[in-house]
Amino acid sequence: MLSPDQFQYAMETTRVLHEPARRIETFGATRFEFELLCETMDRVGQVCVRRGEVEAQKPQLIKPSGFNEIELEGFDPKVLRVIEHFRDLGVDLSFLQYGFQFKRSEVSSEIVHDRIESVCDKALESVRLSGNPSLAVILGVDDAWEVGVMKFTLEMIMKSREINQFDFKRRGLL
């Protein structure tokens, strides 16, 4: 288990060096591949390269009427009246819910004996040559590498949200 300091360090230092050319599809699942590069903690000149996939399920549109089925743990069910109040004021309470599936079984790793800068350069050159629109290259922290993958998924949600909302509005769903 990561300590709060390890988590914070991983969040602050993880960077997406190359993001996928595509965003999360509005009306279907989207699969992203990742290549996560981390300097090993115990040896200089070694980089752990992890490869895997993250799948984003189709975003679900949650409308105020759908809030009636939401379980509000620790709250009185009467709190749903707040939603009705905002609806009466004309506030759009619709939002998108994103779901991701992290496929651990498909994560592979290898140790590369080189400097991290060189491994990053080679990975970026490789992705440019391949033209793979669903590949992300991420620089992360070895003992908290999963934090890097999660940070990437959250960034993809933030970058896809406006496009997804536009698509829902265009189809008259929002």
Secondary structure, DSSP 8 states (H G I E B T S, - for coil): ---HHHHHHHHHH-EEEE--SS---SSS-EEEEEEEEEE-SS-TTEEEEEEEEEEE---EEE-GGGGGG---TTS-GGGHHHHHHHHHTT----EEE--EEE-GGG-EEEEEES-HHHHHHHHHHHHHHH--TTEEEEEEEGGGHHHHHHHHHHHHHHHHHHHHHHHHHHTT--
